[in-house]
Amino acid sequence: MLEPRQQVLGGFFCDNFNTFFFYSFSMSLEEYRKEIDRINHDLAELIAERMEVVEKVGEYKKENNMEIKDEGREEVVKDQFADIFKQNDLPGQKGRKLAHFLISMAIEEEEEVKEE
Ligand SMILES: O=C(O)C(=O)C[C@]1(C(=O)O)C=C[C@@H](O)C=C1
């Protein structure tokens, strides 16, 4: 079966030629998914890197008898995500939601470190 393809149109202004160039190409669902796979891979590696640092924070807090949860810091992290999302034309609330999920993963990890 022939896969349907989506026409993608774009353009850019080239200063050297003082000309606007148009381009058009087509993408299939399979090609979009390949792009998503690559991004998933990069995201998962970054999350793994974040979790390595979180583990060290967990050890630090354990050694210094500190509370795992720090609501002030959580707000700062959520604001960072909201700002970055907004800069990329995404709703800030979705950035806060993603930060919330990452922080809950971090808390789980730090609780495991505490019990070791
Ligand atoms: O910065 C900390 O103190 C952390 O433990 C990390 C982290 C986070 O995931 O960003 C997780 C839990 C805290 O409530 C605040 C922030």
The ligand as an SDF file (V2000), in Angstrom:
LIG
                    3D

 16 16  0  0  0  0  0  0  0  0999 V2000
   16.7240   20.4740   44.0770 O   0  0  0  0  0  0  0  0  0  0  0  0
   16.4200   19.6040   44.9060 C   0  0  0  0  0  0  0  0  0  0  0  0
   16.5200   19.7950   46.1270 O   0  0  0  0  0  0  0  0  0  0  0  0
   15.9430   18.3010   44.4570 C   0  0  0  0  0  0  0  0  0  0  0  0
   15.7750   17.4000   45.2390 O   0  0  0  0  0  0  0  0  0  0  0  0
   15.5700   18.1310   43.0140 C   0  0  0  0  0  0  0  0  0  0  0  0
   14.0880   18.3890   42.7720 C   0  0  0  0  0  0  0  0  0  0  0  0
   13.9170   18.3600   41.2130 C   0  0  0  0  0  0  0  0  0  0  0  0
   13.5670   17.3220   40.6850 O   0  0  0  0  0  0  0  0  0  0  0  0
   14.1940   19.3920   40.5810 O   0  0  0  0  0  0  0  0  0  0  0  0
   13.2950   17.3060   43.3970 C   0  0  0  0  0  0  0  0  0  0  0  0
   12.6730   17.4500   44.6050 C   0  0  0  0  0  0  0  0  0  0  0  0
   12.6120   18.7160   45.3360 C   0  0  0  0  0  0  0  0  0  0  0  0
   11.3610   18.9290   45.9280 O   0  0  0  0  0  0  0  0  0  0  0  0
   13.0400   19.8490   44.5020 C   0  0  0  0  0  0  0  0  0  0  0  0
   13.6680   19.7030   43.3080 C   0  0  0  0  0  0  0  0  0  0  0  0
  1  2  2  0
  2  3  1  0
  2  4  1  0
  4  5  2  0
  4  6  1  0
  6  7  1  0
  7  8  1  0
  7 11  1  0
  7 16  1  0
  8  9  2  0
  8 10  1  0
 11 12  2  0
 12 13  1  0
 13 14  1  0
 13 15  1  0
 15 16  2  0
M  END
$$$$
